[in-house]
Amino acid sequence: MCVIVDTSVVGLMFSEPQKGFVAATVLRKYIDNGKLNLVVGGKLKKELFGTSKFRKWYLESIKSGTSKSISDFKVKKEKKKLKPRDDYKSNDLHVLALARVSGARLLNTDDDDLMADFKNRDLIPGKPGKVFLTKSQVQFTKAKRKLLDNATCRT
């Protein structure tokens, strides 16, 4: 089971639950406990590494096997297949390429344009992409638990 975390929400994973971002901290616990794997690679990895708390946590999670590093080369090669088209909503082709390479069909983001692209079956073939909201929907609900419990991945 895999998830991709976008830079727009990564900081919430390190927030205190008391500040209201319960769903984000539960997502992190799912990863820490090995119930869900975080997949990172390509340009997204570089973006996420700009957050020092994430970088430190990620390196530890790689050692424990709860995060997976996807080849930057593979992600970049897949991104080239996503040639710019008029129907893209977002400028996050690198995230879509990571999903295609890894098979991850769960995305944690609050970027509306990226959400639309991630759910687009022409861009993400096969099983439809699902979005796990943490910033605009901060509580951890039964629906969110179901999303985390059913996240798929090929890696």
DSSP file with accessible surface (Angstrom, degrees, kcal/mol):
  #  RESIDUE AA STRUCTURE BP1 BP2  ACC     N-H-->O    O-->H-N    N-H-->O    O-->H-N    TCO  KAPPA ALPHA  PHI   PSI    X-CA   Y-CA   Z-CA
    1    1 A M              0   0   88      0, 0.0    36,-3.1     0, 0.0     2,-0.3   0.000 360.0 360.0 360.0 130.7    0.0    0.0    0.0
    2    2 A a  E     -a   37   0A   0    150,-0.3   103,-0.4    34,-0.2     2,-0.3  -0.935 360.0-171.6-133.7 154.2    1.5    3.3   -1.1
    3    3 A V  E     -a   38   0A   0     34,-2.3    36,-2.4    -2,-0.3     2,-0.4  -0.976  14.5-145.5-139.0 149.1    0.9    7.0   -0.8
    4    4 A I  E     -c  107   0B   0    102,-2.1   104,-3.3    -2,-0.3     2,-0.5  -0.965  15.0-153.9-111.7 132.8    2.4   10.1   -2.4
    5    5 A V  E     -c  108   0B   0     -2,-0.4   104,-0.2    34,-0.4     2,-0.1  -0.947  11.3-142.2-110.6 124.3    2.6   13.2   -0.3
    6    6 A D    >>  -     0   0    3    102,-2.9     3,-1.7    -2,-0.5     4,-1.0  -0.467  21.6-116.6 -82.0 154.8    2.7   16.6   -2.1
    7    7 A T  T 34 S+     0   0   56      1,-0.3     4,-0.5     2,-0.2     3,-0.1   0.767 108.7  72.6 -62.2 -24.3    4.8   19.5   -1.0
    8    8 A S  T 34 S+     0   0   48      1,-0.2    -1,-0.3     2,-0.1   101,-0.1   0.710 115.3  19.4 -65.5 -18.8    1.6   21.5   -0.4
    9    9 A V  T X> S+     0   0    1     -3,-1.7     3,-1.5    99,-0.3     4,-0.6   0.415  89.8 104.3-129.4  -2.1    0.8   19.4    2.7
   10   10 A V  G >< S+     0   0    3     -4,-1.0     3,-1.3     1,-0.3     4,-0.4   0.867  78.2  60.0 -58.1 -35.7    4.0   17.7    3.8
   11   11 A G  G >4 S+     0   0   41     -4,-0.5     3,-1.4     1,-0.3    -1,-0.3   0.805  93.5  66.5 -61.9 -27.4    4.5   20.1    6.8
   12   12 A L  G X4 S+     0   0   20     -3,-1.5     3,-1.6     1,-0.3    -1,-0.3   0.786  87.1  68.3 -66.0 -26.1    1.2   19.0    8.2
   13   13 A M  G << S+     0   0    1     -3,-1.3    -1,-0.3    -4,-0.6    -2,-0.2   0.724 103.5  45.3 -64.2 -20.0    2.6   15.5    8.9
   14   14 A F  G <  S+     0   0   26     -3,-1.4    -1,-0.3    -4,-0.4    -2,-0.2   0.222  91.4 109.7-109.5  12.8    4.9   17.1   11.5
   15   15 A S  S <  S-     0   0   31     -3,-1.6     5,-0.0     6,-0.1    -3,-0.0  -0.468  78.5-101.5 -81.6 160.1    2.2   19.2   13.2
   16   16 A E    > > -     0   0  105     -2,-0.1     3,-2.1     1,-0.1     5,-0.6  -0.668  24.7-131.4 -79.9 134.2    0.9   18.5   16.6
   17   17 A P  G > 5S+     0   0   47      0, 0.0     3,-2.1     0, 0.0     5,-0.2   0.827 105.6  67.5 -56.2 -29.4   -2.5   16.8   16.5
   18   18 A Q  G 3 5S+     0   0  155      1,-0.3     4,-0.1     2,-0.1    -2,-0.0   0.744  88.2  66.3 -63.5 -22.3   -3.8   19.4   19.0
   19   19 A K  G < 5S-     0   0  157     -3,-2.1    -1,-0.3     2,-0.1    -3,-0.0   0.447 123.8-101.7 -80.7   1.9   -3.4   22.1   16.4
   20   20 A G  T < 5S+     0   0   23     -3,-2.1     2,-1.5    -4,-0.1     3,-0.3   0.255  92.1 114.5 105.5 -13.5   -6.2   20.4   14.4
   21   21 A F     >< +     0   0   52     -5,-0.6     4,-1.7     1,-0.2     5,-0.2  -0.334  29.7 144.4 -90.9  58.6   -4.3   18.5   11.7
   22   22 A V  H  >  +     0   0   41     -2,-1.5     4,-2.4    -5,-0.2     5,-0.2   0.916  66.3  53.8 -63.5 -46.1   -5.3   15.0   13.0
   23   23 A A  H  > S+     0   0    0    115,-3.2     4,-2.3    -3,-0.3    -1,-0.2   0.896 108.1  51.1 -60.3 -38.8   -5.7   13.4    9.6
   24   24 A A  H  > S+     0   0    0    110,-0.3     4,-1.9   114,-0.3    -1,-0.2   0.901 111.2  46.5 -66.5 -40.4   -2.1   14.4    8.6
   25   25 A T  H  X S+     0   0   13     -4,-1.7     4,-2.0     2,-0.2    -1,-0.2   0.855 111.2  52.2 -73.1 -31.2   -0.6   13.0   11.8
   26   26 A V  H  X S+     0   0   25     -4,-2.4     4,-2.5     2,-0.2    -2,-0.2   0.913 106.6  54.4 -67.5 -40.3   -2.6    9.8   11.5
   27   27 A L  H  X S+     0   0    0     -4,-2.3     4,-1.8    -5,-0.2    -2,-0.2   0.944 108.3  48.8 -56.4 -46.2   -1.2    9.5    7.9
   28   28 A R  H  X S+     0   0   75     -4,-1.9     4,-3.3     1,-0.2    -1,-0.2   0.912 109.5  52.3 -61.5 -40.5    2.3    9.8    9.3
   29   29 A K  H  X S+     0   0  116     -4,-2.0     4,-2.5     1,-0.2     6,-0.3   0.889 105.4  55.1 -64.1 -38.2    1.5    7.1   11.9
   30   30 A Y  H  <>S+     0   0   11     -4,-2.5     5,-1.9     2,-0.2     6,-1.2   0.905 113.2  42.4 -59.4 -41.1    0.3    4.7    9.2
   31   31 A I  H ><5S+     0   0    0     -4,-1.8     3,-1.8     4,-0.2    -2,-0.2   0.949 113.6  50.9 -69.9 -48.4    3.6    5.2    7.4
   32   32 A D  H 3<5S+     0   0   65     -4,-3.3    -2,-0.2     1,-0.3    -1,-0.2   0.846 111.1  49.7 -58.0 -35.0    5.7    4.9   10.6
   33   33 A N  T 3<5S-     0   0  114     -4,-2.5    -1,-0.3    -5,-0.2    -2,-0.2   0.403 115.0-115.1 -86.6   1.2    3.9    1.7   11.6
   34   34 A G  T < 5S+     0   0   45     -3,-1.8    -3,-0.2     2,-0.3    -2,-0.1   0.594  85.0 117.7  77.8  11.6    4.4    0.1    8.2
   35   35 A K  S   <S+     0   0  104     -5,-1.9     2,-0.3    -6,-0.3    -4,-0.2   0.672  83.5  23.7 -80.2 -17.7    0.7    0.0    7.3
   36   36 A L  S    S-     0   0    1     -6,-1.2     2,-0.5    -5,-0.1    -2,-0.3  -0.991  75.0-138.9-148.3 138.8    1.4    2.3    4.3
   37   37 A N  E     -a    2   0A  31    -36,-3.1   -34,-2.3    -2,-0.3     2,-0.4  -0.897  12.5-140.2-103.4 135.3    4.5    3.1    2.3
   38   38 A L  E     -ab   3  67A   0     28,-1.7    30,-3.3    -2,-0.5     2,-0.4  -0.771  17.0-154.3 -86.7 132.7    5.4    6.6    1.2
   39   39 A V  E     + b   0  68A   0    -36,-2.4   -34,-0.4    -2,-0.4     2,-0.3  -0.936  18.1 172.1-111.6 135.5    6.9    6.7   -2.3
   40   40 A V  E     + b   0  69A   0     28,-2.2    30,-3.2    -2,-0.4     2,-0.3  -0.993  10.3 130.8-140.2 143.9    9.2    9.5   -3.3
   41   41 A G  E >>  + b   0  70A   0     -2,-0.3     3,-0.8    28,-0.2     4,-0.7  -0.949  45.5  16.0 179.2 164.1   11.3   10.1   -6.4
   42   42 A G  H >> S-     0   0    6     28,-0.5     4,-1.3    -2,-0.3     3,-0.6  -0.214 118.2 -14.8  64.3-146.5   12.3   12.6   -9.1
   43   43 A K  H 3> S+     0   0  102      1,-0.2     4,-2.4     2,-0.2    -1,-0.2   0.839 132.9  62.5 -61.7 -34.0   11.6   16.3   -8.7
   44   44 A L  H <> S+     0   0    0     -3,-0.8     4,-3.0     1,-0.2    -1,-0.2   0.905 100.1  54.0 -60.4 -39.8    9.1   15.7   -5.9
   45   45 A K  H <X S+     0   0   49     -4,-0.7     4,-2.2    -3,-0.6    -1,-0.2   0.935 108.9  48.4 -59.8 -44.1   11.9   14.2   -3.8
   46   46 A K  H  < S+     0   0  153     -4,-1.3     4,-0.4     1,-0.2    -1,-0.2   0.909 113.0  48.2 -62.7 -41.4   14.0   17.4   -4.3
   47   47 A E  H >< S+     0   0   59     -4,-2.4     3,-1.3     1,-0.2    -2,-0.2   0.937 112.4  47.8 -64.7 -45.7   11.0   19.5   -3.4
   48   48 A L  H >< S+     0   0    0     -4,-3.0     3,-2.0     1,-0.3     7,-0.3   0.844 101.2  64.9 -65.6 -32.9   10.2   17.6   -0.3
   49   49 A F  T 3< S+     0   0   47     -4,-2.2    -1,-0.3     1,-0.3    -2,-0.2   0.630  83.6  77.4 -68.0  -9.7   13.9   17.6    0.8
   50   50 A G  T <  S+     0   0   67     -3,-1.3     2,-0.7    -4,-0.4    -1,-0.3   0.658  81.9  75.6 -70.1 -14.5   13.5   21.4    1.2
   51   51 A T  S <> S-     0   0   49     -3,-2.0     4,-2.6    -4,-0.2     3,-0.2  -0.883  73.9-158.0 -99.7 110.0   11.6   20.7    4.4
   52   52 A S  H  > S+     0   0   75     -2,-0.7     4,-2.3     1,-0.2     5,-0.2   0.871  90.1  53.1 -62.0 -37.8   14.3   19.7    7.0
   53   53 A K  H  > S+     0   0  137      1,-0.2     4,-2.2     2,-0.2    -1,-0.2   0.914 112.1  46.8 -62.9 -40.8   11.9   17.8    9.3
   54   54 A F  H  > S+     0   0    0     -3,-0.2     4,-3.6    -6,-0.2     5,-0.3   0.944 109.6  52.9 -64.2 -48.4   10.8   15.7    6.3
   55   55 A R  H  X S+     0   0   99     -4,-2.6     4,-2.2    -7,-0.3     5,-0.2   0.937 112.4  44.1 -55.6 -47.1   14.3   15.1    5.1
   56   56 A K  H  X S+     0   0  161     -4,-2.3     4,-1.6     1,-0.2    -1,-0.2   0.939 117.2  45.3 -63.8 -47.4   15.4   13.7    8.5
   57   57 A W  H  X S+     0   0   23     -4,-2.2     4,-2.4    -5,-0.2    -2,-0.2   0.921 111.8  52.7 -63.0 -43.7   12.2   11.6    9.0
   58   58 A Y  H  X S+     0   0    3     -4,-3.6     4,-2.4     1,-0.2    -2,-0.2   0.913 105.6  53.0 -61.0 -44.7   12.4   10.3    5.4
   59   59 A L  H  X S+     0   0   85     -4,-2.2     4,-1.6    -5,-0.3    -1,-0.2   0.895 112.2  46.0 -60.9 -37.7   16.0    9.1    5.7
   60   60 A E  H  X S+     0   0  109     -4,-1.6     4,-1.9    -5,-0.2    -1,-0.2   0.890 110.6  52.9 -69.7 -37.6   15.0    7.2    8.9
   61   61 A S  H  X>S+     0   0    4     -4,-2.4     5,-2.0     1,-0.2     6,-1.2   0.828 105.3  54.7 -70.7 -28.9   11.9    5.8    7.2
   62   62 A I  H ><5S+     0   0   63     -4,-2.4     3,-0.8     4,-0.2    -1,-0.2   0.938 108.5  49.4 -64.7 -44.5   14.0    4.5    4.2
   63   63 A K  H 3<5S+     0   0  159     -4,-1.6    -2,-0.2     1,-0.3    -1,-0.2   0.876 113.3  45.8 -62.3 -37.3   16.2    2.6    6.8
   64   64 A S  H 3<5S-     0   0   80     -4,-1.9    -1,-0.3    -5,-0.1    -2,-0.2   0.549 113.4-118.9 -84.6  -8.0   13.1    1.1    8.4
   65   65 A G  T <<5S+     0   0   33     -3,-0.8    -3,-0.2    -4,-0.7    -4,-0.1   0.597  82.8 114.9  85.5  11.5   11.5    0.2    5.1
   66   66 A T  S   <S+     0   0   10     -5,-2.0   -28,-1.7    -6,-0.2     2,-0.3   0.559  73.0  49.7 -93.0  -7.8    8.4    2.3    5.5
   67   67 A S  E    S-b   38   0A   4     -6,-1.2     2,-0.4   -30,-0.2   -28,-0.2  -0.955  72.1-149.6-126.1 150.2    9.3    4.6    2.6
   68   68 A K  E     -b   39   0A  74    -30,-3.3   -28,-2.2    -2,-0.3     2,-0.6  -0.976   6.7-144.5-122.4 131.5   10.4    3.7   -0.9
   69   69 A S  E     -b   40   0A  63     -2,-0.4     2,-0.4   -30,-0.2   -28,-0.2  -0.842  15.8-153.4 -94.3 122.4   12.7    5.6   -3.2
   70   70 A I  E     -b   41   0A  14    -30,-3.2   -28,-0.5    -2,-0.6     5,-0.1  -0.801  34.5 -91.4 -96.1 137.1   11.7    5.4   -6.8
   71   71 A S     >  -     0   0   51     -2,-0.4     4,-2.2     1,-0.2     5,-0.2  -0.201  25.3-145.2 -50.5 124.8   14.5    5.9   -9.4
   72   72 A D  H  > S+     0   0   68      1,-0.2     4,-2.7     2,-0.2     5,-0.2   0.884 101.7  55.7 -58.3 -38.5   14.8    9.6  -10.4
   73   73 A F  H  > S+     0   0  142      1,-0.2     4,-2.6     2,-0.2    -1,-0.2   0.923 107.3  47.9 -61.2 -45.2   15.7    8.4  -13.9
   74   74 A K  H  > S+     0   0  126      2,-0.2     4,-2.2     1,-0.2    -1,-0.2   0.901 113.1  47.9 -64.2 -40.4   12.5    6.3  -14.2
   75   75 A V  H  X S+     0   0    2     -4,-2.2     4,-2.4     2,-0.2    -2,-0.2   0.934 113.1  47.7 -66.8 -43.9   10.3    9.2  -13.0
   76   76 A K  H  X S+     0   0  137     -4,-2.7     4,-1.7     1,-0.2    -2,-0.2   0.911 111.5  50.8 -63.5 -41.0   12.0   11.6  -15.4
   77   77 A K  H  X S+     0   0  120     -4,-2.6     4,-0.7    -5,-0.2    -1,-0.2   0.914 111.9  47.2 -63.3 -41.8   11.6    9.2  -18.3
   78   78 A E  H >X S+     0   0   27     -4,-2.2     3,-0.8     1,-0.2     4,-0.6   0.875 106.4  58.2 -68.1 -36.3    7.9    8.7  -17.5
   79   79 A K  H >< S+     0   0   78     -4,-2.4     3,-1.4     1,-0.3    -1,-0.2   0.879  98.9  59.5 -61.7 -36.5    7.4   12.5  -17.2
   80   80 A K  H 3< S+     0   0  143     -4,-1.7    -1,-0.3     1,-0.3    -2,-0.2   0.803  98.1  59.4 -62.4 -27.8    8.7   12.9  -20.8
   81   81 A K  H << S+     0   0  129     -3,-0.8     2,-1.2    -4,-0.7    -1,-0.3   0.715  92.2  71.8 -71.3 -21.1    5.8   10.7  -21.9
   82   82 A L  S << S-     0   0    7     -3,-1.4    -1,-0.2    -4,-0.6     3,-0.1  -0.534  77.3-173.3 -92.5  65.2    3.4   13.2  -20.4
   83   83 A K        -     0   0  145     -2,-1.2    -3,-0.1    -3,-0.2    -2,-0.1  -0.298  38.8 -83.9 -60.5 143.4    3.9   15.8  -23.0
   84   84 A P        +     0   0  118      0, 0.0     2,-0.3     0, 0.0    -1,-0.1  -0.198  56.2 176.9 -53.4 133.1    2.2   19.1  -22.3
   85   85 A R    >   -     0   0  102     -3,-0.1     3,-1.0     1,-0.0    -3,-0.0  -0.930  41.0-115.3-133.7 162.2   -1.4   19.2  -23.3
   86   86 A D  T 3  S+     0   0  174     -2,-0.3    -1,-0.0     1,-0.2     0, 0.0   0.731 108.7  62.9 -71.0 -21.8   -4.2   21.7  -23.0
   87   87 A D  T 3  S+     0   0   68      2,-0.0    -1,-0.2    30,-0.0     2,-0.2   0.505  74.4 108.8 -88.8  -0.4   -6.3   19.5  -20.7
   88   88 A Y    <   -     0   0   32     -3,-1.0    26,-0.1     1,-0.2    25,-0.0  -0.545  47.4-169.2 -69.9 138.5   -3.8   19.4  -17.8
   89   89 A K        +     0   0  128     24,-0.3    25,-0.2    -2,-0.2    -1,-0.2   0.797  64.5  47.0 -93.5 -37.3   -4.9   21.4  -14.9
   90   90 A S        -     0   0   16     23,-0.4     3,-0.1    24,-0.1    -2,-0.0  -0.495  68.6-134.3-104.0 172.7   -1.7   21.3  -12.8
   91   91 A N  S    S+     0   0  132     -2,-0.2     3,-0.2     1,-0.1     2,-0.1  -0.107  80.5 101.7-109.9  30.8    2.0   21.9  -13.4
   92   92 A D    >>  +     0   0   13      1,-0.2     4,-1.7     2,-0.1     3,-1.0  -0.310  27.6 141.0-113.2  48.6    2.8   18.8  -11.4
   93   93 A L  H 3> S+     0   0   23      1,-0.3     4,-2.7     2,-0.2     5,-0.2   0.823  70.4  64.1 -60.9 -28.6    3.6   16.3  -14.1
   94   94 A H  H 3> S+     0   0    3     -3,-0.2     4,-1.9     2,-0.2    -1,-0.3   0.861 102.1  48.8 -64.4 -32.4    6.4   15.0  -12.0
   95   95 A V  H <> S+     0   0    0     -3,-1.0     4,-2.1     2,-0.2    -1,-0.2   0.919 111.8  48.5 -72.3 -41.4    3.9   13.8   -9.4
   96   96 A L  H  X S+     0   0    0     -4,-1.7     4,-2.3     1,-0.2    -2,-0.2   0.910 110.5  51.7 -63.6 -41.1    1.8   12.2  -12.0
   97   97 A A  H  X S+     0   0    0     -4,-2.7     4,-2.5     1,-0.2     5,-0.2   0.909 107.9  52.1 -62.8 -41.0    4.9   10.4  -13.4
   98   98 A L  H  X S+     0   0    0     -4,-1.9     4,-2.8     1,-0.2     6,-0.4   0.917 109.5  49.8 -61.4 -41.8    5.8    9.2  -10.0
   99   99 A A  H  X S+     0   0    0     -4,-2.1     4,-2.2     1,-0.2     5,-0.2   0.916 111.3  49.0 -63.8 -40.9    2.3    7.7   -9.6
  100  100 A R  H  < S+     0   0   49     -4,-2.3    -2,-0.2     2,-0.2    -1,-0.2   0.910 115.8  42.5 -66.4 -41.1    2.5    6.0  -13.0
  101  101 A V  H  < S+     0   0   33     -4,-2.5    -2,-0.2     1,-0.2    -1,-0.2   0.921 122.8  36.6 -72.0 -44.2    5.9    4.5  -12.2
  102  102 A S  H  < S-     0   0    0     -4,-2.8    52,-2.7    -5,-0.2    53,-1.0   0.735  98.2-129.1 -82.4 -25.9    5.2    3.4   -8.6
  103  103 A G     <  +     0   0    4     -4,-2.2    -3,-0.1    -5,-0.3     2,-0.1   0.469  52.2 155.4  85.5   1.4    1.6    2.4   -9.1
  104  104 A A        +     0   0    0     -6,-0.4    -1,-0.3    -5,-0.2    49,-0.2  -0.431  20.9 179.8 -63.2 132.3    0.6    4.5   -6.1
  105  105 A R        +     0   0   19     47,-1.2    25,-2.7  -103,-0.4     2,-0.4   0.111  56.2  82.0-123.8  20.6   -3.1    5.5   -6.4
  106  106 A L  E     - d   0 130B   2   -104,-0.3  -102,-2.1    46,-0.3     2,-0.4  -0.996  56.0-174.9-127.0 128.8   -3.4    7.6   -3.2
  107  107 A L  E     -cd   4 131B   0     23,-2.2    25,-3.0    -2,-0.4     2,-0.7  -0.984  17.3-152.4-126.5 131.5   -2.2   11.2   -3.1
  108  108 A N  E     +cd   5 132B   0   -104,-3.3  -102,-2.9    -2,-0.4     2,-0.3  -0.909  48.4 119.7-101.8 108.8   -2.1   13.5   -0.1
  109  109 A T        -     0   0    0     -2,-0.7    25,-0.2    23,-0.6    26,-0.1  -0.975  53.4-153.2-157.9 162.9   -2.5   17.0   -1.4
  110  110 A D        +     0   0   30     -2,-0.3     2,-0.8    23,-0.1     3,-0.1   0.110  61.7 118.5-124.9  16.7   -4.7   20.1   -1.2
  111  111 A D     >  -     0   0   47      1,-0.2     4,-2.6     2,-0.0     5,-0.2  -0.763  52.0-158.5 -85.8 107.1   -3.9   21.3   -4.7
  112  112 A D  H  > S+     0   0  122     -2,-0.8     4,-2.0     1,-0.2    -1,-0.2   0.867  89.9  50.4 -57.3 -39.9   -7.2   21.3   -6.6
  113  113 A D  H  > S+     0   0   82      2,-0.2     4,-2.1     1,-0.2   -23,-0.4   0.919 111.4  47.5 -67.8 -41.8   -5.6   21.2  -10.0
  114  114 A L  H  > S+     0   0    0      1,-0.2     4,-2.8     2,-0.2    -2,-0.2   0.901 109.3  55.3 -65.3 -38.4   -3.3   18.3   -9.1
  115  115 A M  H  X S+     0   0   21     -4,-2.6     4,-1.7     1,-0.2    -1,-0.2   0.929 107.7  49.0 -58.0 -46.0   -6.3   16.5   -7.6
  116  116 A A  H  X S+     0   0   44     -4,-2.0     4,-0.6     1,-0.2    -1,-0.2   0.926 113.8  45.2 -61.6 -45.1   -8.2   16.8  -10.9
  117  117 A D  H >< S+     0   0    1     -4,-2.1     3,-0.9     1,-0.2     6,-0.2   0.896 110.0  54.9 -65.6 -39.8   -5.2   15.5  -12.9
  118  118 A F  H 3< S+     0   0    0     -4,-2.8    11,-0.6     1,-0.3    -1,-0.2   0.833 110.0  46.7 -65.0 -31.4   -4.6   12.7  -10.5
  119  119 A K  H 3< S+     0   0  116     -4,-1.7     2,-0.6    -5,-0.2    -1,-0.3   0.547  86.5 107.7 -86.0  -8.3   -8.2   11.5  -10.9
  120  120 A N    XX  -     0   0   40     -3,-0.9     4,-2.7    -4,-0.6     3,-1.2  -0.613  60.0-155.1 -75.7 114.0   -8.0   11.8  -14.7
  121  121 A R  T 34 S+     0   0  137     -2,-0.6    -1,-0.2     1,-0.3     5,-0.1   0.708  92.3  61.7 -66.5 -19.9   -7.9    8.2  -16.1
  122  122 A D  T 34 S+     0   0  119      1,-0.1    -1,-0.3     3,-0.1    -2,-0.1   0.812 114.5  34.2 -72.2 -29.5   -6.1    9.4  -19.2
  123  123 A L  T <4 S+     0   0    0     -3,-1.2    -2,-0.2     1,-0.3    -1,-0.1   0.802 129.4  33.7 -92.4 -37.4   -3.2   10.6  -17.1
  124  124 A I  S  < S-     0   0    1     -4,-2.7    -1,-0.3    -7,-0.2     5,-0.2  -0.850  86.4-161.8-120.3  90.2   -3.3    7.9  -14.4
  125  125 A P        +     0   0   62      0, 0.0     2,-0.3     0, 0.0    -3,-0.1  -0.214  51.4  21.2 -72.5 164.8   -4.4    4.7  -16.1
  126  126 A G  S    S+     0   0   48     -5,-0.1     3,-0.1     3,-0.0    -2,-0.1  -0.576 114.0  25.6  85.1-141.7   -5.7    1.6  -14.4
  127  127 A K  S    S-     0   0  102     -2,-0.3    25,-0.0     1,-0.1   -24,-0.0  -0.313  96.0-103.9 -59.3 132.7   -7.2    1.9  -10.9
  128  128 A P        -     0   0   45      0, 0.0     2,-0.2     0, 0.0    -9,-0.1  -0.264  34.1-111.3 -62.9 144.6   -8.5    5.4  -10.4
  129  129 A G        -     0   0    5    -11,-0.6     2,-0.3    -5,-0.2   -23,-0.2  -0.495  29.7-156.0 -74.1 144.0   -6.5    7.8   -8.2
  130  130 A K  E     -d  106   0B 106    -25,-2.7   -23,-2.2    -2,-0.2     2,-0.4  -0.901   6.6-138.0-119.6 152.0   -7.8    8.8   -4.8
  131  131 A V  E     -d  107   0B  18     -2,-0.3     2,-0.7   -25,-0.2   -23,-0.2  -0.929   3.3-155.6-116.6 132.2   -7.0   11.9   -2.8
  132  132 A F  E     -d  108   0B   0    -25,-3.0   -23,-0.6    -2,-0.4     2,-0.3  -0.927  18.7-153.9-104.5 107.0   -6.5   12.0    1.0
  133  133 A L        +     0   0   27     -2,-0.7   -23,-0.1   -25,-0.2   -25,-0.1  -0.674  29.4 156.0 -86.0 137.6   -7.2   15.5    2.2
  134  134 A T        +     0   0    0     -2,-0.3  -110,-0.3   -25,-0.2  -111,-0.2   0.573  68.5  48.8-129.6 -25.2   -5.6   16.8    5.3
  135  135 A K  S    S+     0   0  115    -26,-0.1     3,-0.3     1,-0.1   -25,-0.1   0.927 121.9  28.9 -86.5 -47.5   -5.5   20.6    5.2
  136  136 A S  S    S+     0   0   88      1,-0.3     2,-0.4     2,-0.1    -1,-0.1   0.718 132.0  37.7 -87.4 -21.6   -9.1   21.4    4.3
  137  137 A Q  S    S+     0   0  107      1,-0.1    -1,-0.3     2,-0.0    -2,-0.1  -0.788  72.9 169.9-127.6  88.1  -10.5   18.3    5.9
  138  138 A V        +     0   0   40     -2,-0.4  -115,-3.2    -3,-0.3  -114,-0.3   0.679  43.1  90.3 -81.5 -20.8   -8.4   17.9    9.1
  139  139 A Q  S    S-     0   0  112   -117,-0.2     2,-0.8  -116,-0.1     5,-0.1  -0.419  76.6-121.6 -79.1 153.9  -10.3   15.2   11.0
  140  140 A F        +     0   0   39     -2,-0.1     2,-0.2     4,-0.1    -2,-0.1  -0.845  42.5 178.0 -96.2 111.0   -9.6   11.5   10.6
  141  141 A T     >  -     0   0   66     -2,-0.8     4,-2.3     1,-0.1     5,-0.2  -0.539  46.0-101.0-109.0 173.9  -12.9    9.9    9.5
  142  142 A K  H  > S+     0   0  191      1,-0.2     4,-2.3     2,-0.2     5,-0.2   0.878 123.9  54.6 -60.7 -38.5  -14.0    6.4    8.6
  143  143 A A  H  > S+     0   0   69      2,-0.2     4,-2.0     1,-0.2    -1,-0.2   0.900 108.1  48.2 -63.6 -40.1  -13.8    7.4    4.9
  144  144 A K  H  > S+     0   0   10      2,-0.2     4,-2.4     1,-0.2    -2,-0.2   0.910 109.6  52.6 -66.7 -40.8  -10.2    8.5    5.4
  145  145 A R  H  X S+     0   0  119     -4,-2.3     4,-2.8     1,-0.2    -2,-0.2   0.928 108.5  51.3 -60.5 -41.2   -9.4    5.2    7.2
  146  146 A K  H  X S+     0   0  142     -4,-2.3     4,-1.5     1,-0.2    -1,-0.2   0.910 108.3  51.8 -63.5 -42.0  -10.8    3.3    4.3
  147  147 A L  H  < S+     0   0   45     -4,-2.0     4,-0.3     1,-0.2     3,-0.3   0.933 113.4  44.0 -58.3 -47.3   -8.7    5.3    1.9
  148  148 A L  H >< S+     0   0    0     -4,-2.4     3,-0.9     1,-0.2    -2,-0.2   0.902 113.0  51.1 -67.3 -39.2   -5.5    4.4    3.9
  149  149 A D  H 3< S+     0   0   70     -4,-2.8    -1,-0.2     1,-0.2    -2,-0.2   0.739 115.6  42.0 -70.0 -22.4   -6.4    0.8    4.3
  150  150 A N  T 3< S+     0   0   93     -4,-1.5    -1,-0.2    -3,-0.3    -2,-0.2   0.250  78.6 132.9-110.2  12.0   -7.1    0.3    0.6
  151  151 A A    <   -     0   0    7     -3,-0.9     2,-0.3    -4,-0.3  -148,-0.1  -0.416  40.8-155.4 -66.7 135.3   -4.1    2.2   -0.9
  152  152 A T        +     0   0   49   -151,-0.2   -47,-1.2  -150,-0.2  -150,-0.3  -0.751  18.8 165.8-114.8 164.5   -2.4    0.2   -3.7
  153  153 A a        -     0   0   32     -2,-0.3   -50,-0.2   -49,-0.2   -49,-0.1  -0.971  33.8-142.1-168.1 154.9    1.1    0.2   -5.2
  154  154 A R              0   0  160    -52,-2.7   -51,-0.2    -2,-0.3   -52,-0.1   0.647 360.0 360.0 -96.3 -21.6    3.3   -1.9   -7.4
  155  155 A T              0   0   79    -53,-1.0    -2,-0.1   -87,-0.0   -53,-0.0  -0.334 360.0 360.0 -75.9 360.0    6.6   -1.2   -5.6
